[in-house]
Amino acid sequence: MKLEGQVALVTGAGRGIGKAIALHLAREGAHIIFTNRTPEQADQTRQEIEATGRECMSCLVDVSDATAIKSMTEQAMERFGKIDILVNNAGITRDNLFLRMKQEDWEDVLNINLTGMFNVTHSVIKSMIKKRYGRIVNITSVVGFTGNPGQVNYSASKAGIIGFTKSIASELGSRNITCNAVAPGFIKTDMTDVLSEERTTQLLERIPLGRLGTGDDIAQAVSFLVSEQASYITGTVLHVNGGMY
Ligand code: NDP
């Protein structure tokens, strides 16, 4: 129970990696606030978090909506009084070859993956500064480092997250706020379930550990970065990809 009494905000936790992270942090003692946009998934996640014995506040909020995020954070602060941990996980893909990529596919991905991270971090940072404590973990991706055909928008957003993370770390270290990123490789979720069998086989050949990752693989890394054991680590990227990069 290394996070007992702490409060964590996890974005995009209705399913997939975000849900695994939220559940993991709850099992370690943290109360959870989480966002997503689909009510049925939100209810399911909330019930599973409450079953761990922790408090949970579920918010149907789009991270790209700055006004809604601000009001969500105010409500969360009223209920819990603080936010110790922020995990910026919400993200989408709108894949297409660059020549065929529509302006809206570029904008949607940048607005949710990168501007969403700005909105949420901006809305909680003042309270972290006041408390002189904060642990921020941003979910980037291996493709932010390698690039990927068909993912110019997504790779650009994920590479942007790395600069964002390092700059926040250097600005706010003096306030005892750490900011790190986790870069998953290919993880089995709805996001990768759309890949063809052929593409998955090709990917597996590039992964030395011979399997796709799980949400729990990522949750373990996040849990380390928000723990006391990682209190001298900031501005870094932890790669969790089975050795593919
Ligand atoms: P999923 O598509 O399985 O889940 C995404 C979650 O984010 C859902 O709960 C979704 O809920 C929520 N979400 C999406 N857009 C928004 C939004 N605008 N506002 C609030 N919530 C939102 O994705 P994964 O779990 O696979 O991915 C999670 C993160 O990990 C993403 O940032 C992704 O880029 C990153 N990642 C994933 C990899 C993988 O292989 N799966 C690899 C590398 C990185 P709803 O639709 O209800 O809004």
Boltz pocket constraint, residues with backbone or C-beta under 6 A from the ligand:
constraints:
  - pocket:
      binder: B
      contacts: [[A, 11], [A, 12], [A, 13], [A, 14], [A, 15], [A, 16], [A, 17], [A, 18], [A, 35], [A, 36], [A, 37], [A, 38], [A, 41], [A, 61], [A, 62], [A, 63], [A, 64], [A, 88], [A, 89], [A, 90], [A, 91], [A, 92], [A, 112], [A, 116], [A, 139], [A, 140], [A, 141], [A, 142], [A, 183], [A, 184], [A, 185], [A, 186], [A, 187], [A, 188], [A, 189], [A, 190], [A, 191], [A, 192]]
      max_distance: 6.0
